[in-house]
């Protein structure tokens, strides 16, 4: 079991740096969002008219109203999805999202880029593997704080070769740059 939990430590690094992979899941009772196609795999997104947004979305996105039509359709769609998600969040979820955003803004650009890359790699995984990782991450988050800290210390003390071994990758294969 410890070996499996150590595999989750990669995601713990994301959690400790403000990315919560569990946010990829829709709120309880909500249908899962449609998966975005990989770049170049589908036709470009259609522009989203400002009037197609709900009144709540327009209120949240009011700073974009004057330049909405000049935004790329992909950005419009992302903002529309994000605003809809925000509307469905509980106050606790919103507070958590605001805290993670504050942490994100405080990160150096290099760290943000690394996390973006890791997120893209996660999104490129098959849905079954994503779900397995989410479940492992959920179990990790439910552990007592002392146990999580102990596992993080163990992870930090491991050599890159030991980490790859725990993650089930052969030597010489690096999933993420260091």
N, C-alpha and C positions, 0 to 999 in steps of 0.2 A: 504494500500500500504506500509506503514511503516513496518508492520509486515513482509511482504514478503521481503522487503529490509534488514531487520535485519537478516533474514535467510541467506542472502548472506554474512553476515559478517564473517562467517566461512571461506569462500573463500577469503575474504579480508585479513585475517590473512596470507593466503598463498601468496597473492600478495605482501603484505608488507614484506614478507620474501623471496622474489625472485622467487616464483613459480607462473607462469602465466598459469592458467588452459586453457586459450584460446589458448595456443600453441598446445593443443591437437587437434585442428582443422587443417586440411591441408591448405596450402596457397590457396588464391582464384584461381579458375581455375584448381586446382589439384584434382585428385581423392582421396578419403579418404584412409589412409593406412589400410591394413588389420589388423583386431583386433588380438592381441596376445591371444592365448588360455590360460586359467588359468593353473597354474602349475600342471603337471601330467595329463592334459586332452588330450594332443595330443602327437604324436610321437616326439622324439627329433629333433631339427633342423639339417639339413644336413650341412656339412662343406661347406663353400663358398670359392672357389678358388680365389686367389689373381687376377688372370688373368680375372676373371669374372667382376671385378670392372672397371668402366669407367676410362679413363685417369685422369679426374678431381678428382674422388674419390681416386685413387691411390696417387695423389699428396697431397690431404688433409690428407691421412692416411699413408704417407710415413714413419712416425716413427714406424709404426706397421709392415712394410714390412718384416723385418728380423724374426719376431716372429709370423707372421700371421698364419702359419700352426699349431702352437702350441696353439693358442687361442681356447677356447671352441667354437663350432659352434654358440651357442646363442650369444656370444660376437661378433663374426664375423658378424652375421646378424644385430645385433644392431648397430655396427659401420658402416656397409654398409648403413643401413636406415638413420642413423644420417648424414652421409656424403652426401647422396642424398638430404636429406632435406636442409642441409646447402647450397648446390649448388642452390636450387630453391628459397632461401630467397633473399629478397631485401636487399640493404645495411642498411636500417633502422632496419629491422628485425634482421640482423646479429649483429648490434651494441647493440640492446636490449638483444639478447641472450648472448653476451659477458658480458654485465653488470650484468645480472642475474647470470651467472656462477661465476663472481667475488664475488658477494654477497653470493652465495652458498658456495664458498671456505672459506669465512670469518666466516661462521656459526660454532658454536660448534657442535661436532659430535652428541650430543643428539638431537639437534634441527633438524639436517639433517635427523636423523633416524625417528623422528616424522613426518617430511614432506614426507619421503618415504612411511611411513605407510598410511598417508592420501591419497597420490597419488594412492597407491595400492587399497585402499578402493574405491576411485573414479572410478578407472578402473574396479572394480568388479561390479559397479552399472549397471543396465540396460541402454542401449543406450538412451532411452527416458529420463531417469532421468539425465544422463550426459548432454544431450542437454539442458534440462531445467536449470540445474545449470550453464552451459556456458552462456545461454541467460541472466540469472539473473546477472551473473558476468559482462557480457558486459554492461548491463544497469547500474550497479553500477559504472563501470569505466567511463561511459559517464556523470555521475553526476558531478556537480561543486566540486572542491576540498574541499570547505568549508563544503558542505553537507556530503561528504565522511568522513571527519574528525569528524563531529558531530556524524555520525552513529558509527564510531569506538569508540568514547568516550562513547557513550551510551552502546555499547557492553561491553567494559571494566568495566563499572560500574555495570553491571548485575551480579547477583549471578549465580552459576552454574545451580540452579533450574530454574531461569528466562531464561537463555540461552536455556536450554533443552525445556522449554515451547515454546519459540519462534521458535525453530527448529522442533517442533512437535513431541518430544519424551517424553514418560512418565517418571516420576521420577525414579531414580535408573538405568536408561539405559544410559550408557556413550559410545558414539561412539568413542571418542578419549581419550587417557590418558592425564591427566593434570600434 
